[in-house]
């Protein structure tokens, strides 16, 4: 009797285990199908979004986009117009509107160039307030400048007793801005101030050339070749020494407004100067082509 009950229990247990196994297998199968359907659903959603976006883009036709670009240009919304041109070319690369979009790109570039020139012209007008200071005093020195002419040849070291001089010729397509400098001081040991040449670029001054400084003349050839000293160049012997200054620049730059600048303390001016810098620590010796500030 006991054996029969045991076998009955064993059979029942096996049946239950078998049923649980089937249920677990069914659950795993259902879970697998669910995951597969979920992935497919997400994929369909993604495709549907792409198709919806494509329909929206295609509704905004190439001709409509071109019309909007033209309106943006007329309203001076150039950056927005450039973005729309990029979008037009990406969405409709084979459309006939592409050629017109290319032409509009050229138009935008020309407008931007003209606007930049006008901005620079307006900024440059701020330098008109500075007066020329061809003569001034720096510390214990006084100076007088003159000339301010352009030429291919920088002439200096005129030797009085033999009527000879030395010169340098500018590189092709270049030219010299030539200046005469007379520097006076009671000091026996003096340094020549550093004069620099600037152009106006985007409203600030950019240094474009350092000065070449040479003695204007020598009394005798013997002094020039070093046989004996030249007292006219020695501040311990004389109060005034004369120099020739040359700034070599391109011929193209020589047509623009140029500023000859010196620091009020005689040190070398910075590479870049603002209007505030010039006001506080510089002297404008000369604005060459001042009339071009209006152009």
C-alpha positions in Angstrom: 0.0 0.0 0.0 2.8 2.3 0.9 4.6 1.4 -2.3 1.5 2.3 -4.3 1.2 5.7 -2.7 4.9 6.4 -3.4 4.5 5.5 -7.1 1.4 7.7 -7.3 3.3 10.6 -5.7 6.2 10.1 -8.0 4.0 10.1 -11.1 2.2 13.2 -9.9 5.5 14.9 -9.3 6.7 14.1 -12.8 3.5 15.4 -14.3 3.9 18.7 -12.3 7.5 19.0 -13.4 6.7 18.3 -17.0 3.9 20.9 -16.9 6.2 23.5 -15.3 8.8 22.9 -17.9 6.3 23.4 -20.7 5.0 26.6 -19.1 8.6 27.9 -18.8 9.3 27.1 -22.4 6.1 28.7 -23.5 7.0 31.8 -21.5 10.5 32.0 -23.0 9.0 31.6 -26.4 6.5 34.3 -25.8 9.2 36.7 -24.4 11.3 36.1 -27.4 8.4 36.9 -29.7 7.6 40.0 -27.7 11.1 41.3 -27.9 11.2 40.6 -31.7 7.9 42.4 -32.1 9.1 45.3 -30.0 12.2 45.7 -32.2 10.2 45.5 -35.3 7.8 48.1 -33.9 10.7 50.5 -33.1 12.1 50.0 -36.6 8.7 50.8 -38.1 8.4 53.9 -36.0 11.9 55.0 -37.1 11.0 54.4 -40.8 7.7 56.2 -40.3 9.5 59.2 -38.9 12.0 59.2 -41.8 9.1 59.0 -44.3 7.2 61.8 -42.4 10.2 64.0 -42.4 10.8 63.3 -46.1 7.3 64.2 -46.9 7.7 67.5 -45.0 10.9 68.3 -46.8 9.4 67.4 -50.2 6.4 69.5 -49.5 8.9 72.5 -49.2 9.9 72.2 -52.8 13.2 73.4 -54.4 11.4 76.3 -56.0 9.9 77.3 -52.7 13.3 77.1 -51.0 14.9 79.2 -53.7 12.2 81.9 -53.3 12.8 81.9 -49.5 16.6 82.3 -50.1 16.0 85.3 -52.4 13.8 86.9 -49.7 16.4 86.3 -47.0 19.0 88.0 -49.2 16.8 91.0 -49.8 16.3 91.2 -46.0 20.0 91.0 -45.5 19.7 87.7 -43.6 22.8 86.4 -45.3 23.7 83.7 -42.8 20.2 82.2 -42.9 20.3 82.4 -46.7 23.6 80.5 -46.8 22.2 77.7 -44.5 19.1 77.4 -46.8 21.3 77.1 -49.9 23.2 74.2 -48.2 19.9 72.6 -47.3 18.6 73.0 -50.9 21.7 71.4 -52.3 21.5 68.5 -49.9 17.8 67.8 -50.4 17.5 68.5 -54.1 21.0 67.9 -55.5 19.7 67.3 -59.1 17.2 70.1 -59.3 17.5 72.9 -61.8 17.4 75.4 -59.0 20.9 74.4 -58.0 22.4 76.7 -60.7 20.5 79.7 -59.4 21.6 78.8 -55.9 25.2 78.8 -57.0 24.7 82.3 -58.5 23.1 83.5 -55.2 26.1 82.2 -53.3 28.3 84.4 -55.4 25.9 87.3 -54.8 26.0 86.8 -51.0 29.9 86.7 -51.1 29.9 90.0 -53.0 27.5 91.6 -50.5 29.5 90.4 -47.6 32.7 91.8 -49.1 31.1 95.2 -49.6 29.6 95.2 -46.1 33.0 94.4 -44.7 34.6 97.3 -46.6 32.0 99.7 -45.4 32.4 98.6 -41.8 36.2 99.1 -42.1 35.7 102.5 -43.7 33.4 103.6 -40.8 35.9 102.3 -38.3 38.8 104.0 -40.1 37.0 107.4 -39.9 37.7 107.3 -36.2 41.4 108.0 -37.0 40.5 111.3 -38.7 40.5 113.0 -35.3 44.3 112.6 -34.9 46.2 115.6 -36.1 49.7 115.3 -37.7 52.6 116.0 -35.4 55.6 116.4 -37.8 57.5 118.0 -34.9 57.2 117.2 -31.2 59.1 116.6 -28.0 59.7 113.2 -26.5 61.4 113.3 -23.0 64.6 115.3 -23.4 64.5 115.2 -27.2 62.8 117.2 -29.9 62.4 116.1 -33.5 61.3 117.6 -36.8 60.2 115.3 -39.7 59.7 116.2 -43.3 59.4 114.7 -46.8 56.9 111.9 -46.5 57.3 111.0 -50.2 57.2 107.7 -52.0 60.1 106.4 -54.2 61.7 103.2 -55.4 65.1 104.4 -54.1 66.1 105.1 -50.5 69.0 107.6 -50.6 71.3 108.3 -47.6 74.9 108.8 -46.5 75.6 111.8 -48.8 79.4 112.5 -48.6 79.9 116.2 -49.0 83.5 116.4 -50.1 83.1 113.8 -52.9 79.4 114.4 -53.7 78.6 110.7 -53.4 75.8 109.0 -51.7 74.5 105.5 -51.0 71.1 104.0 -51.8 68.9 101.0 -51.7 66.3 100.0 -54.3 63.0 98.5 -53.2 62.0 95.0 -54.3 59.8 94.8 -57.4 56.2 95.7 -56.7 57.5 97.5 -53.5 58.1 101.2 -52.8 59.7 103.2 -50.0 58.0 105.8 -47.8 60.8 108.3 -47.4 61.1 110.7 -44.4 63.8 113.1 -43.2 64.4 113.3 -39.5 66.2 116.0 -37.5 66.7 115.0 -33.9 67.9 117.4 -31.2 68.8 117.0 -27.6 71.0 118.5 -24.9 71.8 115.0 -23.6 75.2 113.6 -24.6 73.9 110.1 -24.9 70.6 109.8 -26.7 68.7 107.0 -28.6 66.6 107.6 -31.7 62.9 107.0 -31.0 61.4 104.0 -32.9 59.1 105.2 -35.7 56.8 102.6 -37.1 54.3 102.5 -40.0 50.8 101.2 -39.7 47.8 100.4 -41.9 44.1 100.5 -40.7 42.6 97.0 -40.7 39.2 96.2 -39.2 39.3 99.4 -37.1 42.7 98.8 -35.5 46.2 99.7 -36.6 48.4 96.9 -37.8 52.2 97.4 -38.1 53.4 96.8 -41.6 57.0 98.1 -41.6 59.8 99.0 -39.4 62.0 102.0 -40.2 65.4 101.8 -41.8 67.4 104.5 -40.3 70.6 105.9 -41.8 72.6 109.1 -41.4 71.6 111.8 -43.8 75.2 112.9 -44.6 78.9 112.8 -43.8 81.3 115.8 -43.9 84.1 113.9 -45.5 84.8 110.6 -47.2 87.6 109.9 -44.7 85.0 110.0 -41.9 82.6 107.8 -43.9 85.2 105.0 -44.3 86.2 105.2 -40.7 89.6 106.9 -40.9 88.4 109.3 -38.2 85.3 110.1 -36.3 82.3 112.1 -37.6 81.5 114.7 -35.0 78.2 115.7 -36.7 76.7 112.3 -35.7 77.8 112.4 -32.0 75.3 113.9 -29.5 78.2 114.4 -27.2 79.6 116.9 -29.7 76.5 118.4 -31.3 72.9 119.1 -30.4 71.3 118.0 -33.6 71.8 114.9 -35.8 70.1 114.4 -39.2 68.8 111.1 -40.4 67.0 109.5 -43.4 64.2 107.1 -42.7 62.8 104.5 -45.1 59.8 102.2 -44.8 59.5 99.6 -47.6 56.0 98.5 -48.4 54.0 97.2 -51.3 52.8 99.6 -54.0 49.3 98.5 -53.3 49.6 99.5 -49.6 51.0 102.9 -50.5 47.6 103.8 -51.9 45.9 103.3 -48.6 45.8 105.6 -45.5 49.0 104.9 -43.5 50.0 106.2 -40.1 53.5 106.9 -38.9 53.5 106.4 -35.2 56.0 106.9 -32.3 55.5 106.2 -28.6 55.5 109.2 -26.3 58.3 107.6 -24.3 60.4 106.7 -27.4 60.0 102.9 -27.0 58.9 100.7 -29.9 55.1 100.8 -30.4 53.1 97.5 -30.2 52.3 95.4 -33.3 48.6 96.3 -33.0 47.2 99.6 -31.7 43.6 100.6 -31.0 42.3 104.2 -31.1 42.5 104.1 -27.3 46.2 103.0 -27.4 47.0 105.9 -29.8 45.3 108.4 -27.5 47.0 107.3 -24.4 50.6 106.5 -25.3 51.4 107.4 -28.9 52.0 110.4 -31.2 50.7 110.4 -34.8 53.5 111.9 -36.8 51.7 111.8 -40.1 48.6 110.3 -41.7 49.7 109.6 -45.2 46.9 109.6 -47.8 44.6 111.2 -45.2 42.0 111.9 -47.9 41.6 108.2 -48.4 40.0 107.9 -45.0 36.8 109.2 -46.6 36.7 106.5 -49.3 
